[in-house]
Amino acid sequence: MAKNALILLSGGLDSTTVTAIARAEGYALYSLTFLYGQRHHREIEAAQRVAAAYGVIKHSLINIDLGKIGASALTASIAVPKGRSPEEMGSEIPVTYVPARNTIFLSYALAWAEVLQAPDIFIGVNAVDYSGYPDCRPEYIQAFEKMANLAIKEAVEGRMRITIHTPLIDMTKGQIIRRGRELGVDYQLTHSCYDPLTDGRPCGSCDSCLLRKRGFQEAGCEDPLSIL
């Protein structure tokens, strides 16, 4: 019988690739997506498409309003940076950082994982081609995993041990795309842009769009979203 796994699914390129990896490893998939007060819902629609495409047993949408906390270009009236060079992206933690977002998301995932008896939690964090977010680093994931196993009844009583899987953490965006293509990922299902146009097309110039573009160039293939 397949073990249950819980996927944090944003609808982006990375979390979709992680979903394909978890399915290829034989897990029974559950997924969790957050409506957290972000500036658009395109990624929610993408997550729903991906969950359907990968036969997720249950895809849950959690509604929390991090806009009440603010201080991020993704949840408040702050301009999304555009047209930045790789050097600029790596110079400091950008304004698109959402305070404690992965900690909040992983905490919800931990609660549902205990109920599902799903000791394996997958998240698409990456510490190579990314925007410098502190909650995407290996040391953060290791610390959360240690805390998780001190926090829940099933772990404390010895019936389950939580493992946070980060299969993309040491990969470039190009390597991620190549791995996804090996697994048959249809990247047309995904959405990466922080600030899409009114018709839903990616802006092409935010950090996320530029990282995605560079990844497809490195992988030697065309992004299907660039031809829509």
Residue, then its C-alpha position, 0 to 999 in steps of 0.5 A: m500500500a502506498k504511503n501518504a505524502l502531503i505536497l505544498l502546492s503553489g501552482g508554480l514551476d517548482s511545486t509542480t515538479v515536486t508533485a511529479i517527483a513524489r508521484a514517481e516515487g510511488y506516494a499517494l498524494y494529498s496537496l495543500t494550497f493557500l489563499y493568503g491574501q496574495r495580489h492575484h489568484r492565478e496561482i490558485e487556479a494553476a494549483q487546482r489544474v496541477a492537482a487534477a493532472y496528478g490524481v491528488i486524492k484531496h486538494s485542500l485550499i486554506n484561506i488565511d489573510l497575511g495581507k493583515i500583516g502586510a510588509s510584502a509586495l505580494t500582500a500589500s500595496i507595494a510595487v513588485p520589483k521589475g527588470r532586476s539583474p541576477e546580482e540585484m536579486g541576490s544582493e538582499i532579501p527582496v520586498t516580495y518576501v512574505p514574513a514567515r510564510n513557509t513557517i505558517f504553511l509548513s505548520y498547517a501541513l504538519a497538522w494535516a500530515e498528522v491527521l492523514q498519517a502522512p509522515d512525508i511532507f514535500i515542499g519545492v524550496n530552492a536555495v540556488d536560483y531563488s530570490g534570497y528568502p530565508d525560509c528556503r535555506p537547508e538550515y531552516i528546513q532542518a530546524f523545522e523538521k526537528m521542531a515538527n517531531l517535537a510538536i505532534k502527538e504521533a511523533v512524540e509517542g513514536r508512531m510517526r516521524i515527519t520528514i520534510h522532503t526538499p528534492l529541488i533545494d540544491m538544483t538550478k532552475g534549469q536542472i529543475i526543468r530538465r528533471g520535470r521534463e523527464l517526468g513528463v511535466d506540462y509546464q503550461l499548467t503552471h504559473s510563476c509570475y508575481d504580478p500578471l497582466t490583467d488577462g493573466r499572462p505573465c509580466g515577463s519582468c518580475d524576479s520570478c518571471l526572470l528566474r523562470k526564463r533563465g531556467f528554460q534557457e539553461a534547460g535548452c527548451e521553450d517555456p510553453l507560457s511564452i507562446l500563449 
